[in-house]
Amino acid sequence: MVTMIFSNYLRYLAPLLAGTVILLPTATWAGSCCGGGSSAALMVPKYAHAVADLSFDAEFYDGFWNQKGNYTADPPGSDLRQYRLNLGLGYRFATDWQASLTLPYLWNDNTYSGLSTQTSGLGDLTASLWYDLFDDHTPWRVRSVQDLTPSVQLGLSLMLPTGYSPYDKVESSFDVTGRGFYRLDGNLLIEKTLHPWDLLLAASYGSYFERSINREYGKYVEPYRKQLGNRTSASLSLSYSFVLDARGDMLTPSASYAYLKEDDDSFNGVNNPGSGFRKQSLGGCLTFSGTDQDWSVRASWNHAIREDGWGKNFPTTDIFSAGVRYVFR
């Protein structure tokens, strides 16, 4: 009985232990100093040439949503954790064009039904290209219709399978640090700042490349072709910036909502019903930025609601993050 429960839980856990960073609105990824953003977007401000970001995430698992969307608690004594060190680099190579790379390193530390495992490795690398379609002039007071125009950025990102996936030499989903597939995403960022308020909408739609598989969790199997389901993600964040002193130091709290959905996967072109997943979460972030806004530090929390209907086929987690960003002018 314990073995069956453990096997079922691995299916729910695999997508989240795969090293893919979920869409989390945080002030670090935005084009402005106080906006939100997406995991696929390390945005370089218009006035700068480059940006570097380093962050650390601690993710704690507590139950999961089953196929019917009902919340299910873990067995007593379970302790599931993942830690991530994320490095992001962005470069603006033209007035309206920029590119970025993000790469996580993961540590898995899990105890479940008496089984304990500790593994680590690179996650999946994401490369992004962005175009600034419209600029936001961020006025302090609305004087014309033009002042209401938001910034709009369009992007493409490619996720490369640089992490350990279920199709490599691993023993279980607890060892996984990557999805094992290439994925191409179309991204959209819409942000409007009316000092001191900032509102940001981030959306993304991605498709995985089909691949051939002949190994699962270290064991060779009869070759087949597999494609993961299309992925949809969106987030909405609202922030307010407090000017702390005459020098211009700012403290910016923000609140966010995030939605993530992945359709059913397929084997040899045949749909696999019930394999997709869905997740909704709420978050908060606190960012401090210096006078020139070149340096900023932040702390954030993302919480999956442990109630029926807020997700499906997915673990419920709390993610605590801390990070620092530096902008190169």
Protein Blocks (a to p, Z undefined) as FASTA:
>chain_A
ZZmmmmmmmmmmmmmmnopacddddfklpmblmbgcdfklccddfkbmbdcddddddddd
edjddfkopacdddehiacddddddddddddfbfkbccddddddddddddeehiacdddd
dddddddddddfbacehiabdfbfklmpccddddddddddfbccfkbccfbfklpcbeoi
acddddddddddddfbdcddddddddddddddfbeehiacdddddddddddddddddddd
ddfbfnopacdddddddddddddddeehiacehkaccddddddddddddfkomaccdddd
dddddbehiaghiacddddddddddddZZ
